[in-house]
């Protein structure tokens, strides 16, 4: 069961979402609010697993509210303004529903949330610690796929999906980039760009702000360049 809350300043919108949630057997409504600030305490308690969040609201928008949270939480945006979709996906939203929302479209978004939690629970159930574990599972091609850390070349964010590039192939999975980043062992992997995490041992060369891994070129963000170079070269850079 996924505990969720509704945050929307429109009573009719909350009513519609409340009825949809009651019709989905794996969703449990834990509360509804007409203002994001009133939901802060409920979210901080740690029992809320999913937000259905409007964007255009008084005092603070849904986008601003998500950015302000110290603990990231999966979110499905619900809004009458499709122009905010890109902003929503850049915040790793699970989905983006444009009002008026049909039940079929709502159910599709809810199933994405269910899949996200099933994969996360699969990983957590077998995890002693991220530093000692050597693999994880993702949902790709309608099956659970085991990914060994040592096989990963780099990981790429693609809107609300993540692409895992391995030595043999690539896997596209419906996960947030941040959830993958938090799971990977920091000793082996590093974030080099807002959309890329690389395996340090697979790097062949670096030229300027460009990392080369085999035939792949991965950019380094200017604000991360110093940190990346320090981690890579610490005690391993030979010079005359």
VOPAGU-2260 file (C-alpha; in pm, 1 decimal, decimal comma):
REM VOPAGU-2260
SITE   aa  ch    i         X         Y         Z
SITE  UNK   A    0       0,0       0,0       0,0
SITE  UNK   A    1     132,5     343,6     -97,5
SITE  UNK   A    2      43,7     625,0     142,2
SITE  UNK   A    3     -29,2     940,7     -54,9
SITE  UNK   A    4    -156,0    1292,6       1,1
SITE  UNK   A    5    -327,8    1547,5    -221,9
SITE  UNK   A    6    -215,9    1910,7    -230,0
SITE  UNK   A    7    -441,5    2131,2    -441,3
SITE  UNK   A    8    -617,3    2461,3    -372,8
SITE  UNK   A    9    -923,8    2363,9    -581,7
SITE  UNK   A   10   -1189,2    2170,8    -383,8
SITE  UNK   A   11   -1329,3    2002,1    -697,5
SITE  UNK   A   12    -983,1    1886,8    -803,6
SITE  UNK   A   13    -921,5    1737,6    -458,0
SITE  UNK   A   14   -1260,8    1563,4    -470,4
SITE  UNK   A   15   -1183,2    1407,0    -807,8
SITE  UNK   A   16    -841,9    1281,9    -697,8
SITE  UNK   A   17    -987,9    1152,7    -370,3
SITE  UNK   A   18   -1242,9     943,8    -561,1
SITE  UNK   A   19    -978,4     810,9    -800,3
SITE  UNK   A   20    -749,1     712,9    -512,9
SITE  UNK   A   21   -1033,1     526,7    -340,1
SITE  UNK   A   22   -1077,3     317,2    -655,8
SITE  UNK   A   23    -713,2     204,1    -669,4
SITE  UNK   A   24    -647,2     -79,5    -426,3
SITE  UNK   A   25    -275,1      -8,7    -373,9
SITE  UNK   A   26    -320,7     361,7    -288,1
SITE  UNK   A   27    -409,1     484,9      60,8
SITE  UNK   A   28    -508,2     850,9     108,4
SITE  UNK   A   29    -329,2     985,0     415,1
SITE  UNK   A   30    -455,1    1343,8     388,3
SITE  UNK   A   31    -544,7    1633,8     163,2
SITE  UNK   A   32    -444,1    1998,8     181,3
SITE  UNK   A   33    -534,2    2322,2       3,0
SITE  UNK   A   34    -191,2    2471,6      69,1
SITE  UNK   A   35     154,9    2307,5      41,7
SITE  UNK   A   36     274,1    2471,0     362,2
SITE  UNK   A   37       1,5    2294,6     560,1
SITE  UNK   A   38     132,8    1959,4     437,9
SITE  UNK   A   39     489,2    2012,5     561,3
SITE  UNK   A   40     436,9    1843,0     897,0
SITE  UNK   A   41     272,0    1536,5     742,1
SITE  UNK   A   42     552,9    1497,9     489,0
SITE  UNK   A   43     820,9    1549,8     754,8
SITE  UNK   A   44     681,4    1259,3     955,9
SITE  UNK   A   45     813,9    1016,4     694,3
SITE  UNK   A   46     490,9     820,8     642,2
SITE  UNK   A   47     394,3     989,6     315,0
SITE  UNK   A   48     526,3     801,5      12,4
SITE  UNK   A   49     365,5     988,6    -277,0
SITE  UNK   A   50     235,3    1338,7    -348,5
SITE  UNK   A   51     -36,8    1437,7    -591,5
SITE  UNK   A   52      65,4    1799,9    -620,4
SITE  UNK   A   53     -87,3    2095,6    -804,0
SITE  UNK   A   54     153,5    2354,9    -945,8
SITE  UNK   A   55     -28,2    2688,6    -955,1
SITE  UNK   A   56    -125,7    2768,4    -595,3
SITE  UNK   A   57    -125,7    3082,6    -378,7
SITE  UNK   A   58     186,6    3177,2    -179,0
SITE  UNK   A   59     406,5    2895,9    -313,3
SITE  UNK   A   60     389,3    2690,1    -631,3
SITE  UNK   A   61     415,1    2313,3    -636,2
SITE  UNK   A   62     751,8    2339,4    -813,0
SITE  UNK   A   63     889,1    2573,5    -545,8
SITE  UNK   A   64     754,1    2349,3    -272,5
SITE  UNK   A   65     926,1    2036,7    -407,3
SITE  UNK   A   66    1255,9    2225,5    -435,1
SITE  UNK   A   67    1224,2    2335,2     -70,8
SITE  UNK   A   68    1188,6    1983,5      72,3
SITE  UNK   A   69    1498,0    1852,1     250,7
SITE  UNK   A   70    1390,2    1491,4     198,4
SITE  UNK   A   71    1296,5    1416,2    -163,6
SITE  UNK   A   72     962,9    1244,4    -208,9
SITE  UNK   A   73     808,1    1094,0    -524,0
SITE  UNK   A   74     557,0    1330,8    -680,2
SITE  UNK   A   75     291,7    1323,0    -950,6
SITE  UNK   A   76     208,9    1675,8   -1061,7
SITE  UNK   A   77    -155,5    1760,3   -1134,7
SITE  UNK   A   78    -210,8    2088,2   -1315,8
SITE  UNK   A   79    -411,4    2271,5   -1579,5
SITE  UNK   A   80     -92,1    2412,9   -1731,8
SITE  UNK   A   81      95,3    2175,3   -1966,8
SITE  UNK   A   82     376,4    2428,6   -2017,3
SITE  UNK   A   83     521,2    2329,5   -1678,4
SITE  UNK   A   84     576,9    1966,5   -1782,2
SITE  UNK   A   85     949,2    2007,9   -1855,2
SITE  UNK   A   86    1007,1    2178,9   -1519,2
SITE  UNK   A   87     823,7    1894,4   -1348,9
SITE  UNK   A   88    1029,1    1622,9   -1515,2
SITE  UNK   A   89    1353,6    1805,8   -1435,7
SITE  UNK   A   90    1253,7    1764,3   -1070,2
SITE  UNK   A   91    1228,9    1387,3   -1130,8
SITE  UNK   A   92     850,6    1375,7   -1110,9
SITE  UNK   A   93     704,3    1029,2   -1157,1
SITE  UNK   A   94     439,2    1171,4   -1388,3
SITE  UNK   A   95     262,1    1489,9   -1496,8
SITE  UNK   A   96    -117,2    1491,2   -1524,4
SITE  UNK   A   97    -297,0    1770,8   -1707,2
SITE  UNK   A   98    -647,4    1861,5   -1586,6
SITE  UNK   A   99    -914,7    1751,7   -1649,8
SITE  UNK   A  100    -767,6    1414,2   -1554,9
SITE  UNK   A  101    -933,4    1096,8   -1680,7
SITE  UNK   A  102    -931,0     787,8   -1462,2
SITE  UNK   A  103    -737,8     591,8   -1725,9
SITE  UNK   A  104    -460,9     852,0   -1724,4
SITE  UNK   A  105    -462,3     865,2   -1344,0
SITE  UNK   A  106    -433,7     487,3   -1321,3
SITE  UNK   A  107    -138,5     486,2   -1561,0
SITE  UNK   A  108      42,8     734,7   -1333,8
SITE  UNK   A  109     -47,5     533,8   -1022,5
SITE  UNK   A  110      91,2     216,5   -1179,8
SITE  UNK   A  111     419,0     399,2   -1248,4
SITE  UNK   A  112     437,4     484,1    -878,0
SITE  UNK   A  113     363,7     120,6    -788,0
SITE  UNK   A  114     639,0      -1,8   -1020,8
SITE  UNK   A  115     881,7     250,9    -871,8
SITE  UNK   A  116     816,3     124,1    -518,6
SITE  UNK   A  117     829,8    -243,3    -615,1
SITE  UNK   A  118    1175,6    -200,4    -765,7
SITE  UNK   A  119    1295,1       7,5    -471,6
SITE  UNK   A  120    1170,7    -250,4    -221,1
SITE  UNK   A  121    1339,3    -527,5    -421,3
SITE  UNK   A  122    1670,7    -345,9    -394,4
SITE  UNK   A  123    1630,7    -254,9     -27,7
SITE  UNK   A  124    1528,5    -606,5      76,5
SITE  UNK   A  125    1859,4    -751,4     -39,7
SITE  UNK   A  126    2078,0    -460,0      60,1
SITE  UNK   A  127    2303,6    -491,1     362,5
SITE  UNK   A  128    2471,9    -167,3     268,9
SITE  UNK   A  129    2533,9       4,9     -60,8
SITE  UNK   A  130    2909,3     -17,6      -1,1
SITE  UNK   A  131    2916,5    -398,0      36,2
SITE  UNK   A  132    2650,4    -489,3    -216,1
SITE  UNK   A  133    2761,2    -549,4    -575,3
SITE  UNK   A  134    2439,7    -519,9    -775,5
SITE  UNK   A  135    2084,1    -392,3    -789,4
SITE  UNK   A  136    1764,7    -468,6    -982,6
SITE  UNK   A  137    1570,8    -247,3   -1220,3
SITE  UNK   A  138    1244,9    -292,8   -1410,4
SITE  UNK   A  139    1321,0    -285,5   -1783,8
SITE  UNK   A  140    1157,2    -451,6   -2083,5
SITE  UNK   A  141     873,8    -573,3   -1858,0
SITE  UNK   A  142    1106,6    -778,4   -1639,0
SITE  UNK   A  143    1339,9    -739,0   -1341,4
SITE  UNK   A  144    1697,2    -707,5   -1461,8
SITE  UNK   A  145    2001,1    -757,7   -1238,0
SITE  UNK   A  146    2269,9    -492,4   -1291,6
SITE  UNK   A  147    2618,1    -552,0   -1150,3
SITE  UNK   A  148    2804,3    -238,7   -1040,9
SITE  UNK   A  149    3115,2    -353,6   -1225,9
SITE  UNK   A  150    2924,4    -372,5   -1555,8
SITE  UNK   A  151    2806,9     -11,0   -1546,6
SITE  UNK   A  152    2983,8     242,9   -1766,6
SITE  UNK   A  153    2764,3     540,7   -1685,8
SITE  UNK   A  154    2406,9     637,7   -1600,7
SITE  UNK   A  155    2208,2     902,4   -1783,2
SITE  UNK   A  156    1895,0    1095,4   -1683,2
SITE  UNK   A  157    1635,3    1112,9   -1960,2
SITE  UNK   A  158    1339,5    1325,8   -1847,2
SITE  UNK   A  159    1156,6    1100,7   -1598,9
SITE  UNK   A  160    1351,9     789,2   -1698,3
SITE  UNK   A  161    1704,4     666,6   -1627,2
SITE  UNK   A  162    1927,1     497,2   -1883,1
SITE  UNK   A  163    2184,0     251,6   -1745,3
SITE  UNK   A  164    2468,4     202,8   -1992,7
SITE  UNK   A  165    2659,8    -122,1   -1938,7
SITE  UNK   A  166    2945,4    -284,2   -2127,1
SITE  UNK   A  167    2704,4    -487,9   -2340,2
SITE  UNK   A  168    2382,9    -284,2   -2373,4
SITE  UNK   A  169    2169,8     -10,4   -2223,3
SITE  UNK   A  170    1857,6     -38,7   -2009,4
SITE  UNK   A  171    1582,8     224,2   -1983,6
SITE  UNK   A  172    1393,1     220,5   -1656,0
SITE  UNK   A  173    1132,2     434,9   -1484,1
SITE  UNK   A  174    1327,7     562,0   -1182,1
SITE  UNK   A  175    1437,1     900,9   -1055,2
SITE  UNK   A  176    1796,2     997,8   -1120,4
SITE  UNK   A  177    1837,2    1093,6    -755,5
SITE  UNK   A  178    1722,9     753,9    -625,6
SITE  UNK   A  179    1986,5     580,5    -840,6
SITE  UNK   A  180    2254,8     828,3    -733,7
SITE  UNK   A  181    2179,2     765,8    -364,8
SITE  UNK   A  182    2196,0     387,5    -406,3
SITE  UNK   A  183    2528,0     365,5    -592,0
SITE  UNK   A  184    2847,7     336,1    -382,1
SITE  UNK   A  185    3026,0     673,0    -377,2
SITE  UNK   A  186    3365,2     501,2    -389,6
SITE  UNK   A  187    3291,4     370,6    -741,2
SITE  UNK   A  188    3061,1     628,1    -896,0
SITE  UNK   A  189    3049,8    1004,1    -922,0
SITE  UNK   A  190    2804,7    1258,7   -1051,9
SITE  UNK   A  191    2978,4    1466,8   -1318,1
SITE  UNK   A  192    2676,1    1650,6   -1458,6
SITE  UNK   A  193    2313,7    1704,1   -1355,5
SITE  UNK   A  194    2223,3    1426,2   -1600,9
SITE  UNK   A  195    2523,4    1190,4   -1578,9
SITE  UNK   A  196    2685,9     958,5   -1324,3
SITE  UNK   A  197    2999,4     772,9   -1433,9
SITE  UNK   A  198    3191,7     471,5   -1309,8
SITE  UNK   A  199    3533,8     612,7   -1221,9
SITE  UNK   A  200    3716,0     293,1   -1317,2
SITE  UNK   A  201    3569,0     298,3   -1670,5
SITE  UNK   A  202    3700,4     644,9   -1764,1
SITE  UNK   A  203    3952,5     627,4   -2048,9
SITE  UNK   A  204    4045,4     994,0   -2075,9
SITE  UNK   A  205    3942,9    1351,6   -1994,9
SITE  UNK   A  206    3986,5    1644,2   -2229,3
SITE  UNK   A  207    3860,9    1980,1   -2110,8
SITE  UNK   A  208    3503,9    1922,8   -1992,8
SITE  UNK   A  209    3465,8    1597,8   -2183,4
SITE  UNK   A  210    3496,7    1246,3   -2035,1
SITE  UNK   A  211    3565,0     960,3   -2274,2
SITE  UNK   A  212    3440,7     610,2   -2190,4
SITE  UNK   A  213    3491,4     386,5   -2491,2
SITE  UNK   A  214    3304,0     554,4   -2775,2
SITE  UNK   A  215    3091,6     763,6   -2537,0
SITE  UNK   A  216    3146,2    1133,5   -2462,9
SITE  UNK   A  217    3008,1    1255,2   -2129,0
SITE  UNK   A  218    3010,3    1625,3   -2032,7
SITE  UNK   A  219    3141,9    1755,4   -1701,0
SITE  UNK   A  220    2947,4    2045,0   -1548,4
SITE  UNK   A  221    3159,6    2350,3   -1485,6
SITE  UNK   A  222    3039,2    2371,0   -1126,0
SITE  UNK   A  223    3141,3    2006,5   -1067,2
SITE  UNK   A  224    3473,6    2010,0   -1256,6
SITE  UNK   A  225    3702,1    2080,0    -957,8
SITE  UNK   A  226    3531,0    1818,9    -740,2
SITE  UNK   A  227    3542,3    1555,8   -1014,8
SITE  UNK   A  228    3910,3    1614,8   -1091,1
SITE  UNK   A  229    4005,5    1604,6    -723,9
SITE  UNK   A  230    3832,3    1268,5    -672,6
SITE  UNK   A  231    3980,3    1116,3    -985,7
SITE  UNK   A  232    4336,7    1237,7    -949,5
SITE  UNK   A  233    4383,7    1221,3    -573,4
SITE  UNK   A  234    4713,4    1033,3    -523,7
SITE  UNK   A  235    4702,5     892,8    -878,6
SITE  UNK   A  236    4834,3    1174,4   -1095,3
SITE  UNK   A  237    5196,0    1115,8   -1199,4
SITE  UNK   A  238    5396,6    1418,9   -1302,6
SITE  UNK   A  239    5761,6    1506,0   -1340,7
